[in-house]
Amino acid sequence: MSCSSKGCPIRVTDLGWGPKPSLFLVRGVSFALDAGDRLAIVGPNGAGKTTLLRCLYRSVSPLEGQVEVDGQNIWSMTARQVARRVAVVLQEMPGDFPFTVRDVVMMGRVPWREGLSGWSDQDRAEAEHALDHLDLLRLANRQFSTLSGGEKQRVLVARALAQKPEILILDEPTNHLDIRHQLEILDLLGALNLTIITTLHDINLAAEFASHVALMHGGQMSGFGAPETVLTEQALSGTFGVLAARQQAEGLRPHRFSFSLALN
Ligand SMILES: Nc1ncnc2c1ncn2[C@@H]1O[C@H](COP(=O)(O)OP(=O)(O)OP(=O)(O)O)[C@@H](O)[C@H]1O
């Protein structure tokens, strides 16, 4: 597997992390993605999805195992080197801070800034391109804090794209978005030619979006592979404690599920 403009491979081997050695929140997680693959991580609340992501974007150092980006352990790289290859869109919204939308998107260029130099023409061009791509040019001079949740989310995706990453990691990118914007953002992400790793709570959206699905439960990855292999009625029912029923195939949407509470 080699690096290209179409994203970059990532390999996770026997990964484990917790706030202390006696408390692992994720453990024994292994998987590999090739350049351009799209992974959706699904699982119930508290399964360890966000914790796993934190290990992948070098926020916390694993207690066990390793994460390699294009064959290189991310902890043998500087934070800046990783930030040039891996961008992150998190659930938490920055608080009430006095930046415009354009300022926030420009922050994506920080890993590329040399020393104390100001923004280069390329930095400005990449930020404008990202603003345009997310249909944000008309909001570029607005204060970020005045935006709706959905608009903020799009700005944070634009900031990540301005970073020109090869791997894009997202934690619930469809949070705060109405159904139209959910579909739009996944459509946009799917067209990016990057390696994408995202948590998603909506199983049907995950099945449509992803080339690979990982099922997380109790800090472990209980399934990994193609959506049609991993997302079975039995696996979903067991993992989420519900009754999952696969619906009749509908043309381009063969993996749709409906869910109901399991009766004890
Ligand atoms: N620093 C910490 N110390 C102790 N427990 C923690 C810490 N961070 C997270 N946890 C716990 O670890 C578990 C996994 O949390 P995590 O946020 O990874 O789950 P998640 O699958 O992303 O959940 P959700 O779908 O609700 O966002 C949760 O029970 C959480 O309370």
The ligand as an SDF file (V2000), in Angstrom:
LIG
                    3D

 31 33  0  0  0  0  0  0  0  0999 V2000
  -10.9830    9.5760   30.5790 N   0  0  0  0  0  0  0  0  0  0  0  0
  -11.9290    8.6740   30.8630 C   0  0  0  0  0  0  0  0  0  0  0  0
  -11.9500    8.0580   32.0720 N   0  0  0  0  0  0  0  0  0  0  0  0
  -12.8700    7.1330   32.3620 C   0  0  0  0  0  0  0  0  0  0  0  0
  -13.8430    6.7470   31.5160 N   0  0  0  0  0  0  0  0  0  0  0  0
  -13.8890    7.3400   30.3120 C   0  0  0  0  0  0  0  0  0  0  0  0
  -12.9410    8.3270   29.9150 C   0  0  0  0  0  0  0  0  0  0  0  0
  -13.2310    8.7150   28.6390 N   0  0  0  0  0  0  0  0  0  0  0  0
  -14.3170    8.0010   28.2840 C   0  0  0  0  0  0  0  0  0  0  0  0
  -14.7190    7.1830   29.2670 N   0  0  0  0  0  0  0  0  0  0  0  0
  -15.8220    6.2220   29.2280 C   0  0  0  0  0  0  0  0  0  0  0  0
  -15.4750    5.2700   28.2380 O   0  0  0  0  0  0  0  0  0  0  0  0
  -16.6380    4.8000   27.5670 C   0  0  0  0  0  0  0  0  0  0  0  0
  -16.4470    4.9650   26.0760 C   0  0  0  0  0  0  0  0  0  0  0  0
  -16.5670    6.3390   25.7600 O   0  0  0  0  0  0  0  0  0  0  0  0
  -16.5980    6.8480   24.2550 P   0  0  0  0  0  0  0  0  0  0  0  0
  -16.8250    8.3150   24.3050 O   0  0  0  0  0  0  0  0  0  0  0  0
  -15.3940    6.3580   23.5610 O   0  0  0  0  0  0  0  0  0  0  0  0
  -17.8690    6.0750   23.7120 O   0  0  0  0  0  0  0  0  0  0  0  0
  -18.6740    6.2790   22.3500 P   0  0  0  0  0  0  0  0  0  0  0  0
  -18.8420    4.9290   21.7460 O   0  0  0  0  0  0  0  0  0  0  0  0
  -18.0230    7.3200   21.5150 O   0  0  0  0  0  0  0  0  0  0  0  0
  -20.0620    6.7930   22.9030 O   0  0  0  0  0  0  0  0  0  0  0  0
  -21.1990    7.7740   22.2660 P   0  0  0  0  0  0  0  0  0  0  0  0
  -21.8460    7.0090   21.1620 O   0  0  0  0  0  0  0  0  0  0  0  0
  -22.1280    7.9780   23.4190 O   0  0  0  0  0  0  0  0  0  0  0  0
  -20.5280    9.0310   21.8250 O   0  0  0  0  0  0  0  0  0  0  0  0
  -17.7960    5.5980   28.1540 C   0  0  0  0  0  0  0  0  0  0  0  0
  -18.4250    4.8090   29.1230 O   0  0  0  0  0  0  0  0  0  0  0  0
  -17.1400    6.8090   28.7840 C   0  0  0  0  0  0  0  0  0  0  0  0
  -17.8640    7.3020   29.8810 O   0  0  0  0  0  0  0  0  0  0  0  0
  1  2  1  0
  2  3  1  0
  2  7  2  0
  3  4  2  0
  4  5  1  0
  5  6  2  0
  6  7  1  0
  6 10  1  0
  7  8  1  0
  8  9  2  0
  9 10  1  0
 10 11  1  0
 11 12  1  0
 11 30  1  0
 12 13  1  0
 13 14  1  0
 13 28  1  0
 14 15  1  0
 15 16  1  0
 16 17  2  0
 16 18  1  0
 16 19  1  0
 19 20  1  0
 20 21  2  0
 20 22  1  0
 20 23  1  0
 23 24  1  0
 24 25  2  0
 24 26  1  0
 24 27  1  0
 28 29  1  0
 28 30  1  0
 30 31  1  0
M  END
$$$$
